[in-house]
Amino acid sequence: MAKRLHESLGTVTYDGLIVDTIPEADVVHISVAASLGVLTRGTVVTGTAGAAMGKVTKALVATNATYILAEDVDTGTGDAVVALAYRTGHFAANKLITDGTYALAAADKEILRNAGILLSDALDY
């Protein structure tokens, strides 16, 4: 069977979440609490080490581990689920998602920076 080398196999779209490759976006597996619905890529999740993470709904605490989801995850209704998340990287602040009722404060951005997550203002284009 011959392959058509001119055939398009798929497309890639840029969502604007990652701004720069320095620092490197380090991807890890995390546990996300159940019954949170579908969490989309770019959602900021936080929680204590060893416990299931949840959406940021209030000010971050410096002792909490904080991540940004690397892909959509359906948390279902059963047990906690495993998801891919960024531990470090350089992200667009306007693309990050919280629970919709809480916006990241300047102190939260400083905590993220200390954890290795840099935020920049970026324009949509």
C-alpha positions, 0 to 999 in steps of 0.5 A, a space after each residue: 500500500 502506497 503512502 501519499 506524502 502530500 496528504 495532511 495528517 492533522 493540524 496544530 493550533 496555538 492556544 497562546 498558553 505558553 509564552 516562552 521556552 525559558 524556563 522549560 515547561 516541565 510536565 508531571 503527573 498529578 492527582 486531581 480531586 474528583 467531582 470538579 467537572 471537566 477542567 480545561 488546559 490552563 487551569 491553575 490547580 493547587 493543594 498540599 503535597 501528597 493530596 489531590 489537587 483542586 481548582 484555585 478558588 482563593 488566595 494561594 498559600 505559599 506551602 501549597 504545591 501549584 500546577 497548571 493543567 497541560 491538557 483537559 481532564 474529566 474529574 468524574 464523580 469517583 476517585 481522584 484522577 491522574 492528569 498531566 500538569 506543568 510544574 514550571 514554565 513561562 505562561 500567559 497570565 490572561 490564559 490561566 483559568 481559575 474557578 471563575 469567581 477568583 482572579 489571581 492577585 499580585 501575591 499569587 503571581 509572586 508565589 507562582 514565580 517562586 515555584 518556577 511558573 513565570 507569568 507574562 502579559 500577552 496579547 491575543 492575535 
